[in-house]
Amino acid sequence: MSLKMKPEELAQTIDYKPPKKHWLDVKPDYKKGTYNYAGNPESIKYVHQPNPRKWQPYEEDWKLPENWKEIILEGFRERLDKFRSLKLFMDICVRCGACADKCHFFIGSGDPKNMPVLRAELLRAVYRKEFTLAGKLMARMAGATELTFDVLKEWFYYFYQCTQCRRCSVFCPYGIDTAEITILARELMNLIGVNIDWVMTPVANCHRTGNHLGIQPHGFKDSIEFAADDLLDLTGIKVDTPINKKGAEILFVIPSADYFGEPHYFTLLGYMALFHEIGLDFTFSSYASEGGNFGSFVSHELMKALNGKIYAEAKRLGVKWIIGGECGHMWRVLHQYMDTLNGPADFLEVPKSPITGTVFENARSTRMVHITEFTSDLIKNNKIKLDKSRNDHWHSTFHDSCNPARAMGLLEEPRYILRNVMNKFTDMPENTIREQTFCCGSGAGLGTEENFEMRMRGGFPRANAVKYVAEKNGVNLLTCICAIDKATLPPLLQYWIPGVEVAGIHELVGNALVMKGEKERTTDLRNNPLPGKEVL
Amino acid sequence: MGIWFSLVAVAALTLLGLIGANVSGLNYVFAVVIPYIAIVMFIVGIIVRIVRWASSPVPFRIPTTGGQQKSLPFIKQNRLDNPSSYLGVLGRMALEVLFFRSLFRNTKAELKEGPMLTYGANKWLWLFSLAFHWSFLIIFLRHFRFLTNPMPFFVPLLQDIDGFFQIWVPLVYITNIALVIALAYLFFRRVFDSKVRYISLPSDYFPLLLISGIAITGILMRYFFKTDLVAVKELMLGILSFSPSAPSEALSTWFYIHLLFVCSLLIYFPMSKLVHMSGVFMSPTRNLANTNRMVRHVNPWIDDLKMKTHTYEEYEDEFRKVMKGAGMPLDKEESHVS
């Protein structure tokens, strides 16, 4: 992945002054590097979605069904009746502009249609035309426009330039949630087969094999066993690799990148070392081998279908409760949607840590606990021995992943762990963390190679805040609890601030964890020499 | 374009008010009939809006969390920005509705040499919006001295507080000044901030100008072109007791214009963005507790979603051979699908 433009040059192209022309008259420019390729027809067919065909967004003919307008407008009407949020968000925006410079894509591109208010206005203009009297009578004067192919092209461009991060929603005086608007706009476009491949192919893969990379059961088993072998080399301890084990106490669901990508993999090593050390009776599942939910990037229907595997598998295996690994949007779905989509989970028990006896009251209905909640409880109760100095080669900062921050409020748990497993931790400036955190710029299905320039633009505010603490405090590690972050922050930092690495929280837990009977550790989980153990 | 359109609309209303005041045959229409129409359209319009919103379900519980969740006992929850109880939600909503909590967070992003992004506090929009809304509310409440007899207890109280500075006769009210300044800020911000101008529609300028019209005619009547207050009160009491009398000759032209502006606002209100007044109470990202994992939220149409989860049986059927080869546990030794 590369971008010819240097960071300074890219920054110079950013101009926050909007063009002279009225926004209804400006058409999108499908510039290479700023959009995603269309969904593969085979994937679309596999999950029975409409209008599978070969097409690309830069082409003139999108091969839409003849009655595409009616389909969308009918779908729009239906969703207005099903979602109070949509109806309300169409009606009550006063265009105060408080959201304008809160969007990472606007900050990084200067494109006025990346102001959340205008992104939503793209949908509102059609809403006014079709569903309000003023829009019907006064058209343009009421900010209304007819649904045309040009409008559709804008929808596709800008609703796939939103990562559903909800930062704007924090600042909106009415709580208008662009993520909600974007999901529904994508859902409408999906009705006529307008979607992107880095959503649809992972959806099809998850549906079939349980994970978005399409790894089959034996491949999953190999990966987990491979990780156990690596841990044996690193620590001298052979850990268990339970998969699809009936009667285990806990089902453990992680994002699939954890067993297939780097630096995610080191987090997997951390989880496995930790669970071995505390003697947790858990199992992985090859069938529910993906916590991430690419369905949530395109429609509620697909989100539900994919999410259904987790409870189904928990029931089949007869576990008592579930722990979920480090993943952002996965936790948006698990926290805000799962119980409604596929609950009630009355066949499970209220989660109770077998090690500390702590009952996780906050998960008493879904019966699914975030790994950082679980681990911080272990640390608080002194159930694990930690040697912070093993992370002394790192000075870390923490990137709040959008969804755990703004759709959950999981802010302190990861920080609590970090402060207990390492000596050097510094937060980024307050306007860029916690509920005001900036997106990696590649979430919600946008983390593709073809979209690289837009990703570097969208990730600019995050990278810039990292740069600030890197230069001021000597930070050299950006930690996070999201698989998409772990995949997309490394190239982002490589572009904007080379030299800062990316890691999951449980990688650092794994480094610091003093295991019973371990050999003297000379390296961290990445096989880097530990501080003081360098071979000269 | 939007500015001119709105200016012309307000000018047309002014002209209409002039006609209503000076064509004696039309006095009754403008002083009695139009106010009745406006009040009915306002009340019915707002009810229709709310019922329309309420008729759609809240399918998912999607609060935007603005602080630490309730989780472990040793981690301090932010009860107002991330409430998990009814009381917490009430607090969050109160902060939002009374003090514009979210707008208070506002920052201004700037790109500097380096490249370096900074986010400075930017409270002006918050300050003037708050000044506008509170002033408008207090002025509205003060008007109850024209609407009821005897006037309610809060009117003299508000007059005392609002007239605290004791300058000029008649007393200058702080809210009158604040309202005008706030309106000017909100209007000129729309005109001169290029980003806000770019997103503004005629329907954004029009209410600001209309309310400015109400404020200006009101202030002119109070301090400069005195109108017969007894006649005004007589008219209003007549209307509100459903026994309207013929409007007195003593009602001034300024009053007719002021009244027509107010009626226009009432009529315009329910069909415009001004319904944010009632909408804010129904916003699902603010009025729901973040109890997502504690209490199940039920969606009435969830079973209408057709696509089914790919079952474990289907999965094992497809992969049985490789699973067996890898020594993984199986539910069935052989497929039932042939």
Boltz contact constraints between the chains, C-beta under 6 A:
constraints:
  - contact:
      token1: [A, 11]
      token2: [B, 115]
      max_distance: 6.0
  - contact:
      token1: [A, 14]
      token2: [B, 111]
      max_distance: 6.0
  - contact:
      token1: [A, 17]
      token2: [B, 194]
      max_distance: 6.0
  - contact:
      token1: [A, 18]
      token2: [B, 194]
      max_distance: 6.0
  - contact:
      token1: [A, 18]
      token2: [B, 198]
      max_distance: 6.0
  - contact:
      token1: [A, 81]
      token2: [B, 56]
      max_distance: 6.0
  - contact:
      token1: [A, 82]
      token2: [B, 301]
      max_distance: 6.0
  - contact:
      token1: [A, 83]
      token2: [B, 59]
      max_distance: 6.0
  - contact:
      token1: [A, 84]
      token2: [B, 53]
      max_distance: 6.0
  - contact:
      token1: [A, 84]
      token2: [B, 56]
      max_distance: 6.0
  - contact:
      token1: [A, 84]
      token2: [B, 58]
      max_distance: 6.0
  - contact:
      token1: [A, 85]
      token2: [B, 284]
      max_distance: 6.0
  - contact:
      token1: [A, 87]
      token2: [B, 53]
      max_distance: 6.0
  - contact:
      token1: [A, 87]
      token2: [B, 56]
      max_distance: 6.0
  - contact:
      token1: [A, 88]
      token2: [B, 53]
      max_distance: 6.0
  - contact:
      token1: [A, 88]
      token2: [B, 279]
      max_distance: 6.0
  - contact:
      token1: [A, 88]
      token2: [B, 282]
      max_distance: 6.0
  - contact:
      token1: [A, 92]
      token2: [B, 276]
      max_distance: 6.0
  - contact:
      token1: [A, 92]
      token2: [B, 279]
      max_distance: 6.0
  - contact:
      token1: [A, 94]
      token2: [B, 273]
      max_distance: 6.0
  - contact:
      token1: [A, 94]
      token2: [B, 276]
      max_distance: 6.0
  - contact:
      token1: [A, 95]
      token2: [B, 199]
      max_distance: 6.0
  - contact:
      token1: [A, 95]
      token2: [B, 204]
      max_distance: 6.0
  - contact:
      token1: [A, 97]
      token2: [B, 196]
      max_distance: 6.0
  - contact:
      token1: [A, 98]
      token2: [B, 103]
      max_distance: 6.0
  - contact:
      token1: [A, 98]
      token2: [B, 106]
      max_distance: 6.0
  - contact:
      token1: [A, 100]
      token2: [B, 195]
      max_distance: 6.0
  - contact:
      token1: [A, 101]
      token2: [B, 109]
      max_distance: 6.0
  - contact:
      token1: [A, 107]
      token2: [B, 109]
      max_distance: 6.0
  - contact:
      token1: [A, 112]
      token2: [B, 198]
      max_distance: 6.0
  - contact:
      token1: [A, 117]
      token2: [B, 199]
      max_distance: 6.0
  - contact:
      token1: [A, 118]
      token2: [B, 199]
      max_distance: 6.0
  - contact:
      token1: [A, 141]
      token2: [B, 202]
      max_distance: 6.0
  - contact:
      token1: [A, 143]
      token2: [B, 201]
      max_distance: 6.0
  - contact:
      token1: [A, 166]
      token2: [B, 64]
      max_distance: 6.0
  - contact:
      token1: [A, 169]
      token2: [B, 64]
      max_distance: 6.0
  - contact:
      token1: [A, 169]
      token2: [B, 285]
      max_distance: 6.0
  - contact:
      token1: [A, 170]
      token2: [B, 64]
      max_distance: 6.0
  - contact:
      token1: [A, 170]
      token2: [B, 66]
      max_distance: 6.0
  - contact:
      token1: [A, 171]
      token2: [B, 102]
      max_distance: 6.0
  - contact:
      token1: [A, 171]
      token2: [B, 105]
      max_distance: 6.0
  - contact:
      token1: [A, 172]
      token2: [B, 102]
      max_distance: 6.0
  - contact:
      token1: [A, 173]
      token2: [B, 100]
      max_distance: 6.0
  - contact:
      token1: [A, 173]
      token2: [B, 102]
      max_distance: 6.0
  - contact:
      token1: [A, 173]
      token2: [B, 103]
      max_distance: 6.0
  - contact:
      token1: [A, 174]
      token2: [B, 276]
      max_distance: 6.0
  - contact:
      token1: [A, 174]
      token2: [B, 280]
      max_distance: 6.0
  - contact:
      token1: [A, 174]
      token2: [B, 283]
      max_distance: 6.0
  - contact:
      token1: [A, 175]
      token2: [B, 64]
      max_distance: 6.0
  - contact:
      token1: [A, 175]
      token2: [B, 283]
      max_distance: 6.0
  - contact:
      token1: [A, 175]
      token2: [B, 285]
      max_distance: 6.0
  - contact:
      token1: [A, 175]
      token2: [B, 286]
      max_distance: 6.0
  - contact:
      token1: [A, 177]
      token2: [B, 285]
      max_distance: 6.0
  - contact:
      token1: [A, 207]
      token2: [B, 310]
      max_distance: 6.0
  - contact:
      token1: [A, 216]
      token2: [B, 319]
      max_distance: 6.0
  - contact:
      token1: [A, 216]
      token2: [B, 322]
      max_distance: 6.0
  - contact:
      token1: [A, 217]
      token2: [B, 319]
      max_distance: 6.0
  - contact:
      token1: [A, 217]
      token2: [B, 323]
      max_distance: 6.0
  - contact:
      token1: [A, 217]
      token2: [B, 328]
      max_distance: 6.0
  - contact:
      token1: [A, 218]
      token2: [B, 322]
      max_distance: 6.0
  - contact:
      token1: [A, 218]
      token2: [B, 326]
      max_distance: 6.0
  - contact:
      token1: [A, 221]
      token2: [B, 326]
      max_distance: 6.0
  - contact:
      token1: [A, 244]
      token2: [B, 329]
      max_distance: 6.0
  - contact:
      token1: [A, 287]
      token2: [B, 312]
      max_distance: 6.0
  - contact:
      token1: [A, 287]
      token2: [B, 315]
      max_distance: 6.0
  - contact:
      token1: [A, 301]
      token2: [B, 305]
      max_distance: 6.0
  - contact:
      token1: [A, 301]
      token2: [B, 307]
      max_distance: 6.0
  - contact:
      token1: [A, 304]
      token2: [B, 305]
      max_distance: 6.0
  - contact:
      token1: [A, 305]
      token2: [B, 307]
      max_distance: 6.0
  - contact:
      token1: [A, 305]
      token2: [B, 309]
      max_distance: 6.0
  - contact:
      token1: [A, 308]
      token2: [B, 309]
      max_distance: 6.0
  - contact:
      token1: [A, 309]
      token2: [B, 309]
      max_distance: 6.0
  - contact:
      token1: [A, 316]
      token2: [B, 312]
      max_distance: 6.0
  - contact:
      token1: [A, 335]
      token2: [B, 292]
      max_distance: 6.0
  - contact:
      token1: [A, 335]
      token2: [B, 293]
      max_distance: 6.0
  - contact:
      token1: [A, 336]
      token2: [B, 62]
      max_distance: 6.0
  - contact:
      token1: [A, 336]
      token2: [B, 292]
      max_distance: 6.0
  - contact:
      token1: [A, 337]
      token2: [B, 60]
      max_distance: 6.0
  - contact:
      token1: [A, 339]
      token2: [B, 296]
      max_distance: 6.0
  - contact:
      token1: [A, 340]
      token2: [B, 60]
      max_distance: 6.0
  - contact:
      token1: [A, 340]
      token2: [B, 297]
      max_distance: 6.0
  - contact:
      token1: [A, 340]
      token2: [B, 299]
      max_distance: 6.0
  - contact:
      token1: [A, 343]
      token2: [B, 296]
      max_distance: 6.0
  - contact:
      token1: [A, 344]
      token2: [B, 296]
      max_distance: 6.0
  - contact:
      token1: [A, 362]
      token2: [B, 70]
      max_distance: 6.0
  - contact:
      token1: [A, 362]
      token2: [B, 71]
      max_distance: 6.0
  - contact:
      token1: [A, 362]
      token2: [B, 293]
      max_distance: 6.0
  - contact:
      token1: [A, 362]
      token2: [B, 294]
      max_distance: 6.0
  - contact:
      token1: [A, 363]
      token2: [B, 293]
      max_distance: 6.0
  - contact:
      token1: [A, 364]
      token2: [B, 294]
      max_distance: 6.0
  - contact:
      token1: [A, 365]
      token2: [B, 293]
      max_distance: 6.0
  - contact:
      token1: [A, 365]
      token2: [B, 294]
      max_distance: 6.0
  - contact:
      token1: [A, 365]
      token2: [B, 295]
      max_distance: 6.0
  - contact:
      token1: [A, 365]
      token2: [B, 296]
      max_distance: 6.0
  - contact:
      token1: [A, 366]
      token2: [B, 293]
      max_distance: 6.0
  - contact:
      token1: [A, 373]
      token2: [B, 71]
      max_distance: 6.0
  - contact:
      token1: [A, 377]
      token2: [B, 72]
      max_distance: 6.0
  - contact:
      token1: [A, 380]
      token2: [B, 74]
      max_distance: 6.0
  - contact:
      token1: [A, 406]
      token2: [B, 64]
      max_distance: 6.0
  - contact:
      token1: [A, 406]
      token2: [B, 65]
      max_distance: 6.0
  - contact:
      token1: [A, 408]
      token2: [B, 65]
      max_distance: 6.0
  - contact:
      token1: [A, 408]
      token2: [B, 69]
      max_distance: 6.0
  - contact:
      token1: [A, 409]
      token2: [B, 65]
      max_distance: 6.0
  - contact:
      token1: [A, 409]
      token2: [B, 68]
      max_distance: 6.0
  - contact:
      token1: [A, 409]
      token2: [B, 69]
      max_distance: 6.0
  - contact:
      token1: [A, 409]
      token2: [B, 82]
      max_distance: 6.0
  - contact:
      token1: [A, 410]
      token2: [B, 69]
      max_distance: 6.0
  - contact:
      token1: [A, 411]
      token2: [B, 68]
      max_distance: 6.0
  - contact:
      token1: [A, 412]
      token2: [B, 68]
      max_distance: 6.0
  - contact:
      token1: [A, 412]
      token2: [B, 75]
      max_distance: 6.0
  - contact:
      token1: [A, 431]
      token2: [B, 107]
      max_distance: 6.0
  - contact:
      token1: [A, 431]
      token2: [B, 119]
      max_distance: 6.0
  - contact:
      token1: [A, 435]
      token2: [B, 66]
      max_distance: 6.0
  - contact:
      token1: [A, 461]
      token2: [B, 117]
      max_distance: 6.0
  - contact:
      token1: [A, 464]
      token2: [B, 117]
      max_distance: 6.0
